[in-house]
Amino acid sequence: MLSGEGTTDAAKAVPVLPRPAEAVVAVAPPGAGAGHWAGAPSAVATDDGIFLAYRLRRPVGQGRGYAVVVAFAADGVRFEAIASIGVDEMDTESLERPGLVRLPDGRWRLYLSCATTGTKHWRVEATEAAHPAEFDVGGRDMVLPGDEMKGVKDPVIRQHGGRWHLWASVHPLADPAEADQMTTEYATSPDGLAWTWQGTALSGRPGAWDSRGTRVTAVRFSPGAGLTAYYDGRASAAENYEERTGIAYGTDPASLLAREAVSGAQLPASSPYHGGGLRYMDIVDLPGGRARLFYELTQPDGSHALVTELR
């Protein structure tokens, strides 16, 4: 059994909202204080347990996103690192959210978000292995190169309905002062490597909490025609790095509609601490109709921990 991709019965239920008070730390921050982050998770559940890829980050000037780690936990909580990829192994200034995917033939693929050195540009590369402990970035493919007008990062990838679907965070580069803005763009592919852009799936709403930018972080297809997406949003450049989590719906993967509330609970979901950051949420289905959430949560000292909830 493999969860986190495709259609599941759990996707028919009312969307699960994060409850930070019930979360436990899966990966602690690499240091104390603002700018020290463990997070940006991408999870895949198997019969044996959960594989998790995540990013480690130090403050600007101290290394930024210095490593992507792949880890495993039989219980979904106590993770042990099985692989690590550092910026010194990649042609990049910083690493951001990875994307971990199980391929139809049983192999694994890791998508890596890479900052182009000395610029605001981002791109996505990919590498494959027989097992998540065996990724070798010496052999990797350029998947989403971006261009001089836009940077691309943080891919969310699903296999559904006989094709591959991707939602990625796209940042405008014409004006460096505005490069923190982001929209979520949608693409399709026959193999998860060669992508065709299909349009903007989600963008900020003027005057709303997500007006400055939206970044889809998880997508769940329903057995019918619909899908539910979790996304990060912010209202200003000052909220960069402290995004909060919202929910959007759609019947077309290329067109998602943000919701103000779910089952009476107002959105967005946020941390009770510091800048309120609750971002990069991912969710996988477990046997018995349960689900496990992973997300990056701001801590009392301003650092970010990678936390998890069983629901």
N, C-alpha and C positions, 0 to 999 in steps of 0.2 A: 504494500500500500504506500502511496505517495501523496502527500497533501501540500497545499500551497499553490497548486496549479490546476486550472481547468474548472469543471463544474462540480459542485458538492451540494448535498442536501442542506448543509448548514447555511449556505448562501441564501436559502429561502427565508430564513428567520429574520427577525428585527435586527438591524445592525448592532453589533457589540460596541459599546462605548468604553474607552479606557477608564479605569478607576485607580488613579495614582496611589490612593491610600491603601489599596490591596496589592500593589506591585512589590516584587522583591528584586533585589539587584542580581542580575545575571553576570554582568561584567562591570567592575568598578572603574571609575575614572583613572587615567594614568597619573594624575597629580591633583593637588588641591587648588581650588579657585577657578575663576572664569577662564575659559579657553582650553581647559583640560577636559577632553571629551572621550567617552567610549559610547559608541552608538551607530546610527545609520545602519540598522540590521537588515539582513535578508535571510529568511529562514526557509528550510525545506524539511518536512517531517517524513520519516520512513518507518518501516516496521520496527527498527531497532532503536530509534530515538530521533533527535533533531540535530541537523547540521545548520550551523549559523555562521554567516560571513558578516563582518562588521569593520568599522573604521576606528582607528585610534588617532587622537589629535592633541597637539600642544598649541599654546597661543601663537598668534602671528609673531614672527621673529624668533620663535623657538622650535620651529619644525612643521607647523600646521598639521595637515593630515599625513602623518609619517608612516603609517602601516595599515594594511588590510589583513585581518586575521580570520582564519577559518577554524571553527571549533565544533565539538560534538558533545552532546549530553544525552544520556539515556533517559533522564527524567525531565529534560527540557529546562533545567535550572542550573545545575552544577556543570558548567562547561569547561572542557579542557581543550586548549589550543592544539591543533594538529598541523597547521601550516601558517606561515606568515610571509607577507610580501611587503617589502619596504620600498620607500621612494628611491633608494640607492640602486634597486634592481630595475627600475622603470625610468623612462625618459620623461620625468614629471617633477613638478615643484611641490605637488600635494596630491594626495589621494582622497576621494570622497566616497559616497555610498557605493558599495559593490552590489552586484546582482548574482545570486547563486541559483543555478537551474539544473535540474536533472533532465537529461536528454532522453528521447524515446528509446534509444538503444541501450540505456543504462549508464552511459558515460555522464560526465558532469561538465558544466561550463561555468566559468566565472567571468562576469563583466566588470571591468575596472574603469572608474571615472577618474580621469587624469587631467591635472591642470598643466597647461602649456607654459613652460618657464618664462617668467618675465612679462606675462600678459594676463588678461582677464578671461582668456579662452579656455574652454574645457572640451574634452573629447572622450569617447568611450572605446576601449579595446577589450578583446576577449581572448581567453585561453581555455583549453580543454584538458581533461585528465580522466583516467579510469576511475579514480577515487578522489574525494575532496582533499585528501592529504598529499596529493601528488601533482598539484598544479605547478607548471614550469613556465614562467613568464618569458623565458628565452624564446619560446615559440608562441606568438600571439598575433591576432588579426585586428586591424582597424575596423571598427564596426560603425561608429557614428563620429565622423571626423569634425562635424561642425564646419564653420568657414569664418571668413574675416568679419562677418556681420552677426554671427551668433555662436555661443558656446553651448554644448550639450553635455548633460551629466545625469546621474541618479536614475538609471533606467529601471522600470518595473516591467517585467516580461512574463507573459502567460501564454501557454499553449491551449487553444480552445477552438472547437469547431473545424479542425483540420488545418489550422494555420497559426502562425505566431503573431502575438499582439505585443506592442510596446508603447509605454507612456514614458516620456522623458522630460526632464526640466530643461527648458531652453531660455538662455539669457541673452539680451541684446548687447552688442559690443560697439555700436556706432559712437556712443558717448560713454566713456569709462565711468563717469559719475553715476550713470543710470544702470550699470551692469548688474546690480543686485536684483533688479526686477526679473520676474520669471513667469512663464506660462508653461502649461503642460501640453506638449504636442504628441499626437498619436501616429503610429506607423504600423505597417504589417509586413510580414516576411514569410517566405516558404521554408526557411531554414534557420531563422534566428540570427543570421549574419548579414545578409543583404536586405536592407530595409527600404520601404517606400513610404514617404511621409503622406499622411492623409488629412492633416489639418490640425487646428487647435482644439483640444478636447476640453480644456478648462482654463479660464483666465480670471483675473481679479475683478471684483465688482466695485464700482466707484462708491466711495463712502462706507464700505463694509470693512470688517476686520481683516479681509483677505485682499484688499484693494491693490496692494503693492506687488503681490505675486502669489501664485498657486503652484504646488508641486505634488502630484499624485504619488503616493507611497505604497499603496496596496490596492488590488482590484480583485473582486470576487464575482464571477459569473453565476447567475441563477439558472436553474434548469429551463426557464422560459427564455424570453428575449432580453431580459434586463441584466444590469450589472450594478454593483455598488463599489464606490471608490472611497478610500480614505486619502486625505490630502493635507499638506502643510500650507499655512497661509500667514501672511503678515500685512500690516497696514502701512508700514513705513520702513525706510531704510534703517532706522534706529532699532527696529525689531529683528533685523538680520541675525541669525543664529538662535533666536528665541521664538521660532514659529510655533503656532498652536495647530491642533488637529481638527479638521472638519470632515464632513461626509457629503458625497455627491452621488447622484443616481443618473441612470440613462438607459435607453433602449438601444443606443448606438454607441459603440466604444469611442467614436470620434466626437461625441457631443455629450458632455456631462453637465448636470445642473446641481449647483450647491444647495444644500438645505440649511435652514436656520435652526431647526430642532429635530430631534428624533425621539419618539415616544415620550414627549413632554420635556426631555432634557435639552436645554439650550446648548448650542454650539458657539464657539469651539471649545474643545477640551484642552485644559492647560495644567501646568504644574502649579502647586500652591507657593512655590519658592521663587525668589529672585526675579528673573525676567519672564517667568511663566512658561518656559519652553517645554513642549510635549510634541515631539516630532518624529518623522521617519517611522511611523507605525507600520508593522507587518503583522500578519495573522495567519496561522496554519490550523487546519482542522485535525482533530484527534479522534480515535475510536470512541464510540459511545455518544457521539454528538457534541463533544466538548471542543473547545478551541483554546489555543495559547496565543497570547498577544506578546509582541516585543516592540519596544519603542525607546527612544532617547528622552530622558527626563532630567530637567534642571534640578540640581540639589541645593540645599540651603547655602552652601558656600559659593554657588555660582558655577560649579563644575557640572558636567553632564554624565549620568550613569546610563548604562543599557539595562533596562528593567524588563520584567516579564510578569504576566498574570495568567492564571489558569481559570477559564470560564466555562 
